[in-house]
Amino acid sequence: MNLALVAIVLAIGAGAVVAVSTRESGAAAIGLAVALVASGLLADPLPSAAIMGVRIVAGLLAASLIRWAAPSGPRQPSPLGWPAEALLATAGAVAGLGLAVGLASVSATGGGGPPGEPGPAVQADAQSALLTTAALTIAAGTSLLVLGLAPLVHGRPGARRAIGLVLVTQAVVLLRVGVAGPAVELEEIARAALLVAAAASGAALARATAEAHLDEDPEVVPLETREGREGREHRRPASLR
């Protein structure tokens, strides 16, 4: 099952990299949906069908809200490019695995004892905890946190900042599960509501920012309107152009 969990972590990272680095709003929404849905599958054993449905529906709804907000504003690709974003995601995942190993070492020693080199038993426990479900969940959470912080804190107002907000929210949820263990059913519903609320807030701010820029500069045409005009112009017969 660990190989399947590793594949899910890779899918989470790949989807998040596409979401924050692509120029196309549709591809960004698809990447975000892949990352959020895969995050809901990162569990061993899998939760009940009802909980799985809540996670998947919340992820798809959050991605749909971001897709609704994206066409109204300008395209916002990553200034670093996808190779740099992928490198950041990998570094975040490695840092998460290191954090999980450190937590396993502290747990094995009981949180006390003199500082120094851990014994063989502690080292064996830490190595065995490297690919556990909790360790992979923490790795996925730190990866999403690294990818989402930059557009959330330093990005321009718009769809990319909304994507950063959703990724940071999902990262906090994964870190909570990785450190404290699985949640009860009521907390699962609250987590899903938090994710959708973060997506709705980011989408609303992105739409409001696009409309404010349009009011300030009437010459700026929203992306969805411009693409519609180009499509109608392309379909118009040559004799009428």
C-alpha positions in Angstrom: 0.0 0.0 0.0 3.0 2.3 0.5 3.7 2.4 -3.2 0.1 3.5 -3.9 0.5 6.2 -1.2 3.7 7.4 -2.8 2.0 7.6 -6.2 -0.8 9.7 -4.6 1.8 12.0 -3.1 3.3 12.4 -6.5 -0.1 13.2 -8.0 -0.7 15.8 -5.3 2.6 17.5 -6.1 2.2 17.4 -9.8 -1.4 18.8 -9.7 -0.3 21.6 -7.4 2.7 22.5 -9.6 0.4 22.7 -12.7 -2.1 24.8 -10.7 0.4 27.5 -9.7 2.6 27.5 -12.8 0.4 27.2 -15.8 -0.8 30.1 -18.0 -4.2 28.5 -18.8 -7.0 28.9 -16.3 -8.6 25.6 -17.3 -5.4 23.7 -16.8 -4.9 25.4 -13.4 -8.3 24.3 -12.3 -7.7 20.7 -13.4 -4.4 20.6 -11.6 -6.0 22.0 -8.5 -8.8 19.4 -8.7 -6.2 16.6 -9.1 -4.3 17.8 -6.0 -7.4 18.2 -3.8 -9.0 14.9 -4.8 -5.7 13.0 -4.4 -5.3 14.6 -1.0 -8.6 13.0 -0.1 -7.3 9.6 -1.1 -4.2 9.9 1.1 -5.2 7.5 3.8 -4.5 3.9 4.8 -7.0 2.4 5.3 -9.4 4.4 3.3 -12.3 6.0 5.2 -16.0 5.1 4.6 -17.7 5.9 1.4 -19.5 8.8 2.9 -16.3 10.5 4.1 -14.7 9.8 0.8 -17.7 11.5 -1.0 -17.4 14.5 1.3 -13.7 14.9 0.5 -14.0 14.5 -3.2 -17.1 16.7 -3.6 -15.3 19.4 -1.5 -12.2 19.2 -3.7 -14.2 19.4 -7.0 -16.3 22.2 -5.7 -13.3 24.2 -4.6 -11.7 23.7 -8.1 -14.9 24.7 -9.8 -15.0 28.0 -7.8 -11.5 28.8 -8.8 -12.3 28.0 -12.5 -15.3 30.3 -12.2 -13.1 33.2 -11.0 -10.1 32.6 -13.3 -11.5 33.8 -16.7 -12.5 37.2 -15.4 -9.0 38.3 -14.8 -5.6 38.4 -16.6 -3.5 35.3 -16.9 -1.1 34.9 -14.0 1.6 32.3 -14.7 4.4 31.6 -12.2 7.3 34.0 -12.6 9.6 31.1 -11.7 8.3 28.5 -14.2 7.2 25.0 -13.6 10.7 23.4 -13.2 11.4 25.8 -10.3 8.0 25.1 -8.8 8.5 21.4 -9.1 11.9 21.7 -7.4 10.2 23.7 -4.5 7.5 21.0 -4.2 10.2 18.3 -4.0 12.2 20.2 -1.4 9.0 20.7 0.7 8.2 17.0 0.5 11.8 16.0 1.6 11.5 18.5 4.5 8.2 16.9 5.5 9.8 13.5 5.5 12.6 14.8 7.7 10.1 16.3 10.0 8.2 13.0 10.2 11.4 11.1 11.0 12.3 13.7 13.7 8.8 13.3 15.3 9.2 9.5 15.2 12.6 9.8 17.0 11.2 12.1 19.7 8.3 9.7 20.2 10.6 6.7 20.4 12.8 8.4 23.1 9.7 9.6 25.0 10.5 13.2 24.4 13.2 13.2 27.1 16.7 12.0 27.7 20.1 13.7 27.3 20.9 15.2 23.8 23.2 13.2 21.6 23.3 10.6 19.0 20.1 8.3 19.1 20.6 4.7 19.8 20.2 1.9 17.2 16.6 1.2 18.2 15.6 4.8 17.8 17.4 4.9 14.4 15.5 1.8 13.3 12.2 3.2 14.4 12.9 6.4 12.5 13.8 4.5 9.3 10.7 2.4 9.5 8.6 5.6 9.9 10.0 7.1 6.7 7.2 5.8 4.4 4.3 5.4 6.8 1.0 7.0 6.0 1.6 9.8 8.6 5.0 10.6 7.1 3.7 10.7 3.5 0.8 12.9 4.7 3.2 15.3 6.3 5.4 15.3 3.2 2.4 16.2 1.0 1.3 18.9 3.4 4.7 20.6 3.5 4.9 20.3 -0.3 1.5 22.1 -0.8 2.5 24.7 1.9 5.7 25.6 0.0 3.8 25.9 -3.3 0.9 27.9 -1.9 2.7 30.4 0.3 4.4 32.3 -2.5 1.3 33.2 -4.6 -0.7 33.8 -1.4 1.7 36.2 0.2 3.5 37.8 -2.7 1.2 37.2 -5.7 -0.9 39.8 -7.3 -4.6 39.8 -6.4 -6.4 37.3 -8.7 -6.9 33.6 -9.4 -3.3 32.7 -8.6 -3.6 34.1 -5.1 -6.9 32.2 -4.7 -5.2 29.0 -5.7 -2.5 29.7 -3.1 -5.1 30.2 -0.4 -6.7 26.8 -1.3 -3.4 25.0 -1.4 -2.3 26.5 2.0 -5.7 25.5 3.5 -5.3 21.9 2.2 -1.7 21.8 3.5 -2.8 22.7 7.0 -5.4 20.0 6.9 -2.8 17.4 5.7 -0.4 18.5 8.4 -3.0 18.1 11.1 -3.9 14.6 9.9 -0.2 13.6 9.6 0.7 14.8 13.1 -2.5 14.1 15.1 -4.0 11.2 13.2 -7.3 10.6 11.4 -10.2 12.9 12.2 -13.7 12.0 13.3 -16.7 12.4 11.0 -17.8 15.8 12.2 -14.3 17.1 11.8 -14.2 15.8 8.2 -17.3 17.8 7.4 -15.8 20.9 9.1 -12.5 20.4 7.1 -14.5 20.1 3.8 -16.5 23.3 4.6 -13.2 25.1 5.4 -11.7 24.2 2.1 -14.8 25.3 0.2 -15.0 28.5 2.2 -11.4 29.3 1.4 -12.0 28.7 -2.3 -15.2 30.8 -2.3 -13.4 33.6 -0.5 -10.4 33.5 -3.0 -12.7 33.3 -6.0 -14.9 36.2 -4.8 -11.8 38.4 -4.2 -10.4 37.5 -7.6 -13.7 38.5 -9.3 -13.9 41.7 -7.3 -10.4 42.6 -8.2 -11.0 42.0 -11.9 -14.1 44.1 -11.9 -12.3 46.9 -10.0 -9.5 47.0 -12.6 -12.1 47.0 -15.3 -13.8 50.0 -13.8 -10.5 51.9 -13.4 -9.5 51.2 -17.0 -12.4 50.7 -19.4 -10.0 49.8 -22.2 -9.1 46.6 -20.3 -11.4 43.8 -21.6 -11.9 40.8 -19.4 -10.2 37.6 -20.7 -13.4 35.7 -21.2 -14.9 38.6 -23.2 -11.8 38.9 -25.3 -11.7 35.2 -26.1 -15.4 35.3 -27.0 -14.8 38.1 -29.4 -11.8 36.4 -31.0 -13.9 33.3 -31.5 -16.8 35.2 -33.1 -14.3 37.0 -35.3 -12.7 33.8 -36.4 -16.1 32.2 -37.3 -17.3 35.3 -39.2 -17.1 34.8 -43.0 -14.2 36.6 -44.7 -16.6 38.7 -46.8 -18.1 40.2 -43.7 -14.9 41.0 -41.9 
